[in-house]
Amino acid sequence: MSDERGAGDPGVALETRVEALAREIATAVNEGQIEQREFLRELAVNLLRDEVQVSGPSAAAVPAEPLGSFNPFGIGIPLLLMGAVLVFLFPPVGLLMFAAAAVMIAWGVGTTLFAHS
């Protein structure tokens, strides 16, 4: 199996060592009482998770979230639908929903037009 990965790769020795340590931990967990094996397994996983330091990409490498992620047009459509239902059940609330939908749709269209110009 190590022949496939490349004999001169320093990562192969590290992978082999990690696999040996994992087998050793599994053997130790299996030697425990049957009732304790699940606890020991979870303990080993949690300890490993807590001890291993994984460094992610630097902040400069992560692309920034676009500023225009809020979509008022997308919020206006459900408000319009809710207003259409509520105008028959409770007209003041339905009309308020229509007004809110109109503001949100106008905001979304205006933002789109000004962003592209």
C-alpha positions as CSV (number, residue, x, y, z in Angstrom):
1,M,0.0,0.0,0.0
2,S,2.9,2.4,0.7
3,D,4.3,1.6,-2.7
4,E,1.3,3.2,-4.3
5,R,1.8,6.4,-2.4
6,G,5.4,6.8,-3.2
7,A,8.4,5.5,-1.2
8,G,10.2,8.8,-1.0
9,D,7.2,10.8,0.4
10,P,7.8,11.9,4.0
11,G,4.0,11.9,4.5
12,V,3.9,8.1,4.0
13,A,5.9,7.5,7.2
14,L,3.6,9.9,9.1
15,E,0.5,8.2,7.7
16,T,1.9,4.8,8.7
17,R,2.6,6.0,12.2
18,V,-0.9,7.5,12.6
19,E,-2.4,4.2,11.4
20,A,-0.4,2.3,13.9
21,L,-1.4,4.6,16.7
22,A,-5.1,4.3,15.7
23,R,-4.8,0.5,15.7
24,E,-3.2,0.7,19.2
25,I,-6.1,2.9,20.5
26,A,-8.6,0.5,19.0
27,T,-6.9,-2.4,20.7
28,A,-6.9,-0.6,24.0
29,V,-10.6,0.3,23.6
30,N,-11.5,-3.3,22.7
31,E,-9.7,-4.6,25.8
32,G,-12.1,-2.6,28.0
33,Q,-15.3,-3.9,29.4
34,I,-18.2,-4.2,26.9
35,E,-20.2,-1.6,28.8
36,Q,-17.3,0.9,28.7
37,R,-16.3,0.5,25.1
38,E,-18.6,3.2,23.7
39,F,-17.5,5.6,26.4
40,L,-13.8,4.9,25.7
41,R,-14.3,5.3,22.0
42,E,-16.1,8.7,22.4
43,L,-13.3,9.7,24.9
44,A,-10.6,8.9,22.4
45,V,-12.4,10.7,19.6
46,N,-13.0,13.8,21.7
47,L,-9.5,13.9,23.0
48,L,-8.1,13.6,19.5
49,R,-10.5,16.3,18.3
50,D,-9.4,18.6,21.1
51,E,-5.7,18.0,20.8
52,V,-5.3,18.2,17.0
53,Q,-4.6,21.8,15.8
54,V,-6.0,22.3,12.3
55,S,-4.9,25.6,10.8
56,G,-7.3,26.8,8.2
57,P,-6.6,29.2,5.3
58,S,-5.4,32.7,6.2
59,A,-8.0,35.5,6.4
60,A,-6.5,37.1,3.3
61,A,-7.1,33.9,1.3
62,V,-10.8,33.6,2.2
63,P,-12.9,35.6,-0.2
64,A,-15.0,38.3,1.4
65,E,-18.8,37.9,1.6
66,P,-20.4,40.2,-1.0
67,L,-22.0,43.2,0.5
68,G,-25.2,42.8,-1.4
69,S,-26.2,39.5,0.2
70,F,-29.5,40.9,1.5
71,N,-32.2,40.6,-1.2
72,P,-35.2,42.9,-0.4
73,F,-36.9,41.9,-3.6
74,G,-36.9,38.3,-2.4
75,I,-38.5,39.3,0.9
76,G,-41.1,41.5,-0.9
77,I,-42.6,38.6,-2.8
78,P,-43.7,36.5,0.3
79,L,-45.0,39.7,1.9
80,L,-47.1,40.3,-1.2
81,L,-48.5,36.8,-1.0
82,M,-49.3,37.1,2.7
83,G,-50.9,40.5,2.1
84,A,-53.2,38.9,-0.6
85,V,-54.4,36.3,1.9
86,L,-54.7,38.6,4.9
87,V,-56.5,41.3,3.0
88,F,-59.6,39.0,3.0
89,L,-59.2,37.9,6.7
90,F,-58.1,41.1,8.3
91,P,-58.0,44.0,5.8
92,P,-55.8,46.5,7.9
93,V,-53.0,43.9,8.3
94,G,-53.4,42.8,4.6
95,L,-53.0,46.3,3.4
96,L,-50.0,46.8,5.7
97,M,-48.4,43.7,4.2
98,F,-49.1,45.1,0.7
99,A,-47.4,48.4,1.7
100,A,-44.4,46.6,3.1
101,A,-44.2,44.4,0.0
102,A,-44.3,47.5,-2.2
103,V,-41.5,49.1,-0.2
104,M,-39.3,46.0,-0.3
105,I,-39.9,45.4,-4.0
106,A,-39.1,49.0,-4.9
107,W,-36.0,48.8,-2.7
108,G,-34.9,45.6,-4.4
109,V,-35.5,47.0,-7.9
110,G,-33.8,50.3,-7.1
111,T,-30.8,48.6,-5.6
112,T,-30.4,46.4,-8.7
113,L,-30.7,49.3,-11.0
114,F,-28.2,51.5,-9.1
115,A,-25.8,48.6,-8.6
116,H,-25.5,47.9,-12.3
117,S,-25.1,51.5,-13.4
